[in-house]
Amino acid sequence: MALSVWSRRMLLTFVGAIAAALAQAAEEKPTEPRAFQFTYAATVVDLKPEQGARIWLPIPPKNEDQDVEIVSKDLPSECRINREPAFGNRILSFEAKADRRGCIPFSVVYRVKRREVSRDTATKRDEDAEELKRLLQANRRVPISGKPLELLKDAKVPEGEMEAARLFYDVVNRHMRYSKEGTGWGEGDSTWACENGRGNCTDFHSLFISLARARRIPAKFEIGFSLPTKRGSGTINGYHCWAKFRLSSGVWVPVDISEANKEPSLRDYYFGKLSTNRIAFSTGRDLVLVPRQAGPPLNFFVYPYVEVDGKEYPQVKIQRRMSFRDEE
């Protein structure tokens, strides 16, 4: 029986909607490697002319998750590249004086090839005892006792590591709501996140790490930037972070709970996988830089850290300009 004009239009609309949904889903969780250039640039402002500053920048690692090379550097003075011993983060540092406008501009351009991270293809690693011990301990804002563990008071935690981690993942996802309303969010404070039930990626993953470490499952914090799912070029407005937990087999399993919270249809995907729409810059919390900063350990390290006259310079006086451009 022939379809009416109206029926044909409705059928085409339906088919088009399905095709668009499939395309969007593929775009939201790409599995193909993503090659792009990432520009990490900023300007320190509101200094006096000729006033000196010490500046530290994180350098994205080259590992099984991503290939990274420096394409160019535009720095006001010679730099040093060091590796801090606790987590192996690479750090670029230099000292410079402000120009006549009271500014210190700088930029580094990277070429990156990011791969999908999956527990199914992860390489087994043999960390030393000290490294694993560190990844079971509390951080200043990531306790392994107290308030966060109240989320598990009525839960029967499975004996298996993977099953237990999935429980923690779901508990955090149910308890939290992705929101940047008000103040207090963004510090990666597990207790605050537990009490307020909202926050950004740092709050989600700090709470997960608290629960995992409390059950003697090593867990670590990774931070960098997310890219738009649509290929092209543009600016990057903020950081993004995620977590990984370690099985006794030596395999690290990734989780991105805040992304799952924002897009519930990808909840299962983000337990055990990370999309290619990101770049990692550093690992760990309570970081001591190399050379040693005068201030206290950094809560986390993704933006430029600056000291003037031996004191931390406010982030509001560091004008950041992060951007990306896909190469393929």
N, C-alpha and C positions, 0 to 999 in steps of 0.2 A: 504494500500500500504506500503510495507516494506521501511524503511529508509535506505539510503546509509550509508556506514561507515563514510563518511565525515559529513553527516547530524546528525548521532548519536553523533559524537564527538562534533559537534557544540551545540547540545541540552544539552549534559552533561556539556559542558563549561558554557552555559547560566545558567543552574540550579545551578551549583557550584558557579557562580558569585552572584546569588541571595541569596544563603545560606550564603555566606561569608558576603554579605552586611547586611543581617539580623543579623548575629552574631555580626558584628561590631557595628551595631546600638544598640543592646542589651547591648554590652559592654560599649558603650559610655554613656548610661543613665540608669545604673542599678537601679532597684527598691528594690532589696533584700538588707537587712542590710549587712554591710561589717565589719568584725571583723579583727583587725590587731594590731600589736604592733608598736609603734612609738617611735623611739629613738631621743631625743633632746639633742645633744651633741655639745660642742664647747671647744676651748682652747684660752684663752687670751694670746697673745704672745708679745714679745719685751718689757717686763718689766725688771727692775733691780732685781736681786735676793733679796728676802725678801721685795720687794716693795709691798705695800698693795693696794687692790682694793675693791670697793663695786660693787656687781653684783646683778642684778634683772632679773628674768626669768618669762615669762607668763606661767600660768598653764591652760591647756584647761578646759573649763567648763563642768560640767555634767548637762544636761538639756534634753528637749524633742527631741533634734536633735541628741544627742550622749551620750553614757555612757562612762565614763572615770575613770580609777583607776591607781594609781602609782604602777608600778611593782617593781622598784628599783631606788635608787638614789646613784650616786657616786660623792660626793661633797667633797671639801677639808676642810670644816668646818661645824659646825652646821648651820642649816638654819631656817628661819622663814617663815611662810605662812600667808599672810594677804589678805584682800579684800579691794580694793579701793572703796570709796562710790559712785562715780559718775555713774559708769556703772556696778559695781559688779564684776569686773575682779579679779581673784585670782592671787597673785603674790608671787613667791618664791624668797627670798633674802638671801644673806650671804656676809660675808667679809672674805677675804683670802689674804695670802701673796704668792708671786711668788716663785717657786722652784729655784734651782740653775741655771736652764736654762732660767729663766725669764718667766716661763709659769704658768698659772693656768688652768688646765683641769677640766671639769665637764660634767656630763651627767645625764639625767633623762629618764627612760623608762616607757612608758604608755601603758596600754591595752585599746583599744578603740573599741566601737561598734557604727558605724555611720549608721543612718537611712536616707532614702530619706526624704527630707523636701518638703512638698506640702501644698499649700494654702487650699486644699480640706480636709486635715486631721489636720490642725494646731489647737492648743488649744487657746481659747480666753484668753487674759490676761488683768488684770486690773492694769495698771501702775498708780503710783501716779502722781499728777499734776506736781510736780517738774521734774520728769523724762520725761514726755511728753513735757514739756516746753523746756527742754534741747535738745530734738530731733527735735525741730522746729527752733532752733537758728543756726546762722552761726558758723563755725569753722574758724580757722586762714586761712586755704587753701580751705575752702568750703563756699563761700559767698552765700547769698540768694537774692542778687541784683546785678545789673551791668552786666558785659559781658556775663555770662552764659545764662541769660534770653533772650538775643538777638536771641537765637535759636528758641524761641517761638513767635517771633514778627509777623509772618505771620500765626500762627497756632490758630485754635479755640479750646481752651482747654475744654474738656467735664466737666460737673458738677460732674459726678460720680467719686468717688475716683479710682476705678479699671480702668475705661476707661481713666482717666487722666494719671494714672501711666503707662498704656500701651502706651499712646502717648509719654510720656517722655522716656520710654524704647526704642521705635522705633526711636525717634529723636536722642538719644545718639548713638544708633547702626548705624544709617545712617551717622551721622556726624563723628564718630570716626573710626579709623583703628588701629587694634592691631599691635603695632610696638615698638621695643626697639632700634630704630635707634637714633643715635645722643645723645644729652643730654637733660635734663629737664623732661623726663618722670619718672614715679615712685614716684613722690612726692604727688600724690593725690591732685593736684592743679586744681580746676575747671576752673579757668580763663585761665591757661596755656593750659589745654585740649581743651577748647573752641577755643582758638586762633590757636592751632596747629593741631587739628583734629586727633591726634594719641596718643598712649601711652599704658600703661599696665593696669591691672585690677584696680589699685588704681585710675587712671585717669578716666576710664570709670565710676566707681561707685561714685566717688566724684561729677562728673558732674550730674549724675542722682539724687543724694541726694540734690544738690543745687536746681534743678528744682522742686523736690517734696516738699521740705521744703518751697520754695518760694510760693507754692500754699497751704500751711498750712496742708500738709500731713506729719506726723512724719516719719522720715526715719533714719536708723542707718547703720553703717559700721561694717562689721565683717571681721576678717582676720585670716588666718591660713596657711594651706598647702594643695596642691592638690596631689593626688596619681595617678600613672599611671592607666589607665583603665584595663590593663592586670594584673591579680592577680599574686602574687609572692613576691619578695623582691627586694630592691634596695635603691639607694640614692635619696634624695630629694634636688633639686638644688635651689629652690626658693619658695617664699611665694605665696599665692593666696588669693584674697579677693572677697567679694560679698556684696550685700546690701539687706535690708528688709525695706518695708514700711508698715505702720499700717492703717488698715481700722477703721472706727469709731466703728465697731462692736467689736474691740479688737483683731482681727486676724492680725498676721504679715505675709506678703506675700513676699517670697524671689525672688530675681532676680540675674542672673549672665550674665550680658550683654557682658563682654569680651569673655566668652566662646561661647556665641551665635554668636559673631562677627567672631570668629575663625572657627566655624562650623555652617554655615547658616541653615543647615537642622534641627538644634536643637533650632532655634530661638523661636518657640512657647513653647517648653519644658521649657526653662530657664526663661520664664516669669511665675513665680508661683511655680517653682520646683527647687530643687538642687539635683544633683546626689550624690551618697554615696562615691564618690572618693575624699574625703576631710576630714580635721579635722579643727575645729575652735579653735583658741587660745585666742582671745580677741575681745572686742567690743569697738568702739568709737575712737575719735580723741582728740588731745590736752590733753593727759592723764597725770595726776599727780600720781606718784607711791606712794606706801606705803612699807617701810618708804620713806619719801619725798626725791626725788633726788635734788641735788644741781643745776642742769641745768634746762632749761625751760621745759614746758610740752612736752611730746613726740607726734610727729605727728601721729604715730600709734605704736603699740607694738606687735611685733611678734618675733624679734630677741633679743638675750641677750643685755641688756643695762648695760654698765660698766662705772664707774667713778673712776678716779685716781687723787689724790690730788685735789679733789673737782671739777674736770672738766670731761666732757664726753670723754670717750676713743674712738678713731676712730674705726668704724666697720671693716675697712680693717685689723685691728690688732686683730680681733676676728675670728678665723678659725672655721667655723661652719661645723658640720657633722650630718646632719639630715638623717634618714633612716626609712624604714618601712619593715614589714614582715607580710604578711597575715596569719591568723590563720585557715582559713577555705577554 
